[in-house]
Amino acid sequence: MGQMHFYVPDAAADFFHQCHWQEAYLCGIEGVPWQSRNIFHPSNDPSVLPTEEHADQAEAEGGGVLTLNRAVDTSAKLLLTCPVEGIGFRVLTTCSLRCVETPHNLLVELARGSCHRVRIQADTWQRGGLTLSEKFNQLIGQGVTAFLDAIQPTNSALKPETPEFEAEVTQSAIQAIALLEQAASELGELFATQSMAFRRTREPRLSTMMAVGVCPASRAETASAANPDDTIGGLSAEESVVPGFGEDGIGQAFNAAAVRISWGDIENDSGSNDFGPVTRVLEACEQSGTRVIGGPIIDHRDGLLPDWLTLLGDDFEQLMSAMTQFVEATVNQFRGRVHLWNAAAGLNIVGPLSLDDEQIMRFSIGILQTIRRCDPNTPVIMSIDQPCGEYLARHANGISPIHFADALLRSGLGLAGIGLNFRFGYSKGQTHPRSPVEFAQLIDRWATLNSPLLVQLSVPAAPGEDADARMKVSPVALSPGMNGTLDCEHQSKAWADQQYAFARPLVQTLLAKQIVHAVVWDGWSDQLPHLSPHSGVIDGAGNARPILRYLTELREEVLM
């Protein structure tokens, strides 16, 4: 078994215990995580390494050794979500490290990784024509100086391995991380701004689809609309079933709609399809001239498939037959009213159907074949959940996201593109928060498939449960202290501001990439039926969140 050890001195304990070390993972050059088991052993002696008997040991307040156990002993990078001053939580990555018995100094290696990433990317983009700012140069200079101080403290009187020495090393490393990650944020902003300006010299108004996710009402909500005196979320029953698509509604910020047309919503009883709610939403789209992305027809995530599928047990052939019948009926029902089919989502992750790799591929290809047979002219994409593959760190039988997409593109079924579903800030199925620079690098890695990309973003703007959300997950703060002692009003504002601050640079980065043909914001209004908790650009009281104002400005200034 390959083990990689990281030493956490007592001086770094406060920083470390705010990190999400239980979710840390190792990956190789391809960025695909290995399954690992993480153990933290509190100890003042870095030579005392964790063993399996410490696996369930309670978290301590002091330092110790973090060990990641995996099946191979090749070199790897550590990815760990950490609090960064002035930014919030962010994934930090070490450089490639060897598996050795002597623990690596965690903070020093994280600082080294930040220094390497931002300097290499800045050099690459500068050679491509990017102009760096004085602010970036100042941040990178200060960050490199702090990193060098972490490697070799300036106080030569301090003796190595003493608490004073470790305290100075730790302080310098934390300072280096903060400065270098701020430099990365500035670099991402420079790239997005200058790349967008260059694109607009050739394309004054971008043809990129900017879509909003729309969930047609459930049967219960549709039935409620029969009584015009009823209200749902403060809206009239009719408004709650079909949102507005005109210039005063969705059209003010978006030029397309991603209408959810999904098996779990439509066929609640075997053989009984209720297409009425979807039909009403598509009629509203037609009247306003809104382009439609339809799907995912099959959503393989927990709680989003029909409950009656459990009655099929392990009968894969029966499952294939039921799926084919539903996909065929759905595509025939809405053919000509959908401009882009989203065939399925989440088939790459370990889902409720518990299919093996071969069955997943047969199931995926069966969906694509059925859509192509029923509607040969409309483009079809397949969506990937957690595109960074975090789920592989806990499930050995998962499928690598990029390898799964590559296999589908090579299937010869005419797949028009790949969808990437990013959910940041949720308790389950989330992508760990990344800097705009790393996000741009991730998109570039997917661009090597040479296929158009559709990117969906979900970021919560409020804490707590959301009873009206289809996905039963909880929002998780993207900054330390967000769930502090603030009163309800100030906390809601802080979360909405967090949503805007985190999502804005990512949207800018996506619009700067020509390979990205569509961006989908997951949720119009929290008053309406929606997928992810608290992700709407309008809150549950009907108030516009800061992200809506930003998207509205983009729609007016940049998009067709």
Secondary structure, DSSP 8 states (H G I E B T S, - for coil): -EEEEEEE-GGGHHHHHHS-GGG-EEE-TT--B---EEEEEE-S-TTS---GGGTT----SS-EEEEEEES--S-BEEEEEEEETTTEEEEEE---B---SS-EEHHHHHHHHHHHHHHHHHHHHHHTT----HHHHHHHHHHHHHHHHHHS-S-TTS-TTSHHHHHHHHHHHHHHHHHHHHHHHHHHHHHHHHHHHHHHHH-SSB--EEEEEE----HHHHHHTTSTT-EETTEEHHHHHS---STTTGGGT-SEEEE---HHHH-SBTTB---HHHHHHHHHHHHHT-EEEE--SEE-STT-S-GGGGGGTT-HHHHHHHHHHHHHHHHHHHTTT-SEEEEEE-TTS--TT---HHHHHHHHHHHHHHHHHH-SSS-EEEEEESTT-GGGGT-TT---HHHHHHHHHTTSS---EEEEEEE-SBSSS------HHHHHHHHHHHHTT-S-EEEEEE---S-S--TTBSS---B--SSTTTTSS--HHHHHHHHHHHHHHHHHHHHHHHHT-TTEEEEEES-SBTTS-BSSTT--SB-TTS-B-HHHHHHHHHHHHTB-
